[in-house]
Amino acid sequence: MTRLRLVVTVLAVVALAVPAFVGSSTADHPHRIPCVVPGLLCPDLITDGTRFNPYLETRTFSTNSCDVQEGHTEPGTRKLLRFRFTTPNVGVADLVVGRPDTNYFEWGSCHGHWHFKEYADYRLWEPAQFAQYEALRLANPGVQAHEILEAHPELKPVRGDKRGFCVIDIIRYAPAGLLPKYQSCNFQGISVGWADEYYFTLSGQYIDVTGLPSGNYVLEAEVNSEQLYEESNYDNNRASVRVTI
């Protein structure tokens, strides 16, 4: 067998061994939040992993706790990995969400306010599984996390269940003088040079790690994981840090 035929044969075997992924399109999100000028003037949100500052907390929840009712945790005494989640807009245009509606939001009856759908995904990994997951993400650019996880059920991160509740300008990232535009939950967005932030102590701002063996893990957080709103770049939407449980 010639070297050329050998290479072609090896590539064919590899192709059969790797599942085919089909990237998401606008058809997957018929109500996707568009760029200000599609394909030209778009936001670009990133996850600032330098601000995670994770820590462990033990807390007891009652059955009527909003965290329990909304599926973040279970009743009883639980061990939580809390962290801060900050999403600067480093793009050339604002993320304009607008008024809460059922296309992008769902009503949270316990808290009495709207929740933004699919704003962020939180995952806690064993290091070996995270390395496998990272290799799959690298080998399949443009493929969303949920597609990779569905195709690889052997990957089993511990997931958080945070929902956004008000996407607005909280932290300034741009030079002084650039004023925030979105400061009310009645009309939401993130200006260029500003960031939304979810502080440690907020409801659902954690991963429940009750019962996990002590050891080293990787905390990963990803904004706009299912690309509900258009951005100029989705490759910088996530960040990760090592943590010890």
N, C-alpha and C positions, 0 to 999 in steps of 0.2 A: 504493500500500500504506500503510495507517495505521501510526503509530508502534507501536501495540500489536502488530499482526501482525508488524512487523519484529522487535521484541524476541523474540516467541515463536519466529520462524524462526531467529534467531541462537542462541537457547538450545538449540533442537533440534539444530542443527549441532554446537554444542559438546558436547552430551550424546553424540552419535554418535562424536565424535572422542576422547572420554575413555573408557578401558576401565572396565567395571563391576567393582568389587571387592566381594567378599563377606567380611565380617568373620568371624574365627574364633569358634567356639562351643566349649562344653565337650565336644561330640562329637569335636572335633579332638584333644582330650587326655582320653581316658577316665579316665586316672589323674592328672588335674590335682591339684596340692596345694591344698586348699581353705583359705579363710579360717578363723580360729578360730570365728567366727560368720558364715557366708556373707552377703555384702551388708551387714554391720553392723560387725563387728570384723575388720579386714583389715590386713595389712602394706602398706607403701608404700616400696619400694626406689627409690633414686635413684642415678645415677652422678655422683660428685663429680669433675668435670673439673678442679677447681683442684689436684688431687693427681696428675694425669697425669705432669707433669715429664718429657716424653719426651726420649730421647737416642739416638744412633746407636752401634752396636757392631759390630765385625767379629769373626766367630768361625768356627772350622773345626769341622765335625761329621763324625764317622765314620759308616759305614753302620750300625753297631750302636748308635748313640746313640738314647736314648729319644725325643728330639725328632724324629729322622728316622723311627723306627719308628711313631710316633703321628701322623705327617703334618704336623707343625708346619713343617718345613723340608726341605731336601734335603742329601745328602752334599756335602762340600766347604767352601770358604770362602764364607761368606754375610754379607751386610750386613743388620743387624737394627735395626728401630726399637723400642726397648724403652720401656715406660711402666708406671706403677703404676695399678692398677684398684681403686677403693674404692666400696663400695655400702652407704651408710647406710640403715637402716630408720627412716623418718620418719613411719610410720603410727601407728595407735592400737592395734595388736596385733602380736604376734610373727609372724615367718615360722617355722612349725614344719615342718621337713623330716622329722625323725625318723631312724630307722636306715636305712643304705644298703640299697636293694633294687633289683631290676631294672626297676621302674617308672620310677624317676628316675635311676638310676645305671647305668654300665657298668664292667666290671672292666678296669683297666689293667694288663696282665700285665707290662709292662716296669718300671713303677714299683712294682707290687705293692700297689696300693690302688685304691679305687673312684673313678670320675670322675662328677661330677654332669652330667647331660645338659642341654644348652641353657642353661647358666647365663649366658653372655655372647657377644656378637658384636662383633668388631673389624673396622673398615673404614677404609681409607685412600683418600681421594678427590682427584682433580683439582678445583680450586675451582669451575670452571664446571659440572662434573657434580654436585658436591655441592649447588650452588644449585638445579639442576633437581630433584634428589632431595628437597631440603627443600620445594620448592614442591609436589611430589606428596604428601609426608607431610602438609603443611598442608591440602591440598585433600581428603585422604582420611583424616579422623580415625578412629582405631580400627583402621585397616588395618595389618597387620604388615609389617615391612620385607621379609621374604622374598616376600610376595605382590606388593609393588610392584616388586621387582627381577625377579621372574619375568615380570611383565607388561611390563617395560621392559628388554629385554636389551641395549639400547644403553648402559645404565648399568653400568659395569664397575669397581667399587671393587676394590682389592687387599684381600683378606680375611685376617684372622688365624684361627687355629684353636685357641684356648684352650679347655680344659675345666676346670670347677671340680673341686676334689678334696676340699674339706672346707668346708662352709658353716657358719661359726661366728662368734662375737663376737670381733673382733680389736681394733677401734679404738672408743673411747668418743666418742659425739657428744652425749650427754645430759649434764645437770649431774651433778657429782660426787655419789656416793651411790647411783646406780642400778647395781646389780651385774649382771655378765653371767650368762646362764643356760646358754649353749651354748658349751662349751669343749672338747668331745670329738668326734672324728669318728664315734664310735659312736652319737651321737644329736645330729643337726645342726639348726641354725636360726639366726636372727638376731633378737635382742631389740630391742624398741623402744628407740631411742636409741643403738644400737650399729651397727657396720659390719663386714662382711667385707672383707678386703683381700688382693690378690695383688701381691706385691712385684716390682720390676723384674726381679730375677735368677731368678725361678722359671721352670721349664720351660714353654715355649709362651707366656710373657708378653711377646709382641712380635708385630710384623708383619714378615715377610721382605720387604725392599725391594731385594733384589739385582737389579741391572740396570735399576732405575727411573731415568729421567732426573733430573738435579739440578733442583731448583726448589721451589716452594711447594705444599703439599698441606694437606688437612684430615684430621686424625685423629678418628674417631668411635668411641665405644664405647657399647654398649647392654646393659643387664642385662635378663634375662628377655624377650628379644626375641620369642620364640614363645609367651609367656604360659603357660609350663608350670605356674606357680603363680599363684593369684589374688591380685590387689592391688586397692586402692581407686583407684589412679590409674596408668595406664600411660604417660601423656604426659610424665612426668619421668624416664623410664628411661634416657635417653641424654644424652650430652654430647659436645662437639667442641672441638678447639683447632687452630689453624694451626701447621704444622710446616714446616721446611725440610730437604729431603733433599740 
